[in-house]
Amino acid sequence: MRNRKHGLDEREMELVKLLMSECKTTADIQSKLKRLFAGTIDQMLEAEMDEHLGYEKNSTKGNNSGNS
């Protein structure tokens, strides 16, 4: 069930608690959120490329296919 005060579910609140335990300032929070966002975008782009090519990065399926 969603927490009405924050609009976050329990898993999201756990992430907030973890984030806050490692951050002391708003700059720390901003820095961590930037890294998390960048990591999420990187994973999404890699998954999109894997789907487009039909094989995962470093897979032998790509050998001599013109994409290696």
C-alpha positions in Angstrom: 0.0 0.0 0.0 1.2 3.5 -0.8 2.3 5.9 2.0 -0.2 8.7 1.6 2.1 11.3 3.0 5.0 10.8 0.5 3.2 8.9 -2.3 5.9 6.2 -2.0 5.5 2.5 -1.4 7.5 0.5 1.1 10.3 -0.4 -1.4 10.6 3.2 -2.5 10.8 4.3 1.2 13.5 1.8 1.8 15.5 3.3 -1.1 15.0 6.7 0.4 16.3 5.5 3.8 19.3 3.9 2.2 20.0 7.1 0.2 19.7 9.2 3.3 22.0 7.0 5.3 24.8 7.7 2.9 24.2 11.4 2.3 25.0 14.3 4.7 24.1 17.3 2.5 21.8 18.2 -0.3 24.8 18.2 -2.6 25.5 14.6 -1.6 21.9 13.7 -2.5 22.1 15.5 -5.8 25.4 13.8 -6.7 24.1 10.3 -5.8 20.8 10.9 -7.7 22.8 12.0 -10.8 24.9 8.8 -10.6 21.8 6.6 -10.1 20.0 8.3 -13.0 23.0 8.0 -15.3 23.4 4.3 -14.4 19.7 3.7 -15.1 20.0 5.4 -18.5 23.1 3.4 -19.3 21.4 0.1 -18.5 18.4 1.1 -20.6 20.5 2.0 -23.6 22.5 -1.3 -23.3 19.3 -3.3 -23.1 18.0 -1.4 -26.2 21.1 -2.1 -28.1 21.0 -5.8 -27.1 17.4 -6.0 -28.4 18.3 -4.1 -31.6 21.3 -6.4 -32.4 19.7 -9.6 -31.2 22.5 -10.5 -28.8 24.1 -9.2 -25.6 27.3 -7.2 -25.4 30.5 -9.4 -25.9 28.4 -12.3 -27.1 30.0 -14.6 -29.6 26.8 -14.3 -31.7 28.1 -11.0 -33.0 31.4 -12.4 -34.3 31.8 -11.9 -38.0 28.3 -10.5 -38.3 29.4 -7.0 -39.3 28.5 -5.7 -35.9 31.7 -6.8 -34.1 
